């Protein structure tokens, strides 16, 4: 809570009771997904987390970010649900601009920041979405640890979803090559086993039922 309050002061925000964080994940342009995690007053609000399967099947981080931001906040406007005081995107100026362009189209005034990692994939810089300048934060401060925790959480959540989608895609491609398995049966097998490794471990009886 203290770190959240310190971050509010650093960013000159009147209120900071909700932060939405976004991360994108893809494997050579396939199975593109995005994840959103939410922190309320310094704590994870896991019931507010959201997963997004992206329609863009190529390595296009800019338009991936635009799509997920649009889907998230257009739906929030329709449903009149709670908006964040701050949006943090995993990345730099490119991701910030993608987010801001959508917010502008939706006529939403929400502070945006980018959170970049260094070459060792560790939290390194917080970028101001207005000036694109690095916001100086002591690396051993509670605020920096708070930002690291948030970035690790959104990355973990998104990667886990990506693995699930990728695994189901692998099952689907394998089942497509088996004669006699139609779309309905393929869907049932994917739903039941969830991954290729689980199918390999299943008995013949389990597969038949």
Secondary structure, DSSP 8 states (H G I E B T S, - for coil): -HHHHHHHHHTT-S--S-EEEEEEEEETTEEEEEEEEEEETTEE-GGG-EEEE-S--SS-HHHHHHHHHHHHHHHHHHHT----SEEEEESSHHHHHHHHHHHHHTT---EEEEEEE-TTS-EEEEEETTT--B----TTSHHHHHHHHHHHHHHHHHHHHHHHHHHHHHHHHHHHTSTT--HHHHHHHHHHH-SHHHHHHS-HHHHH-
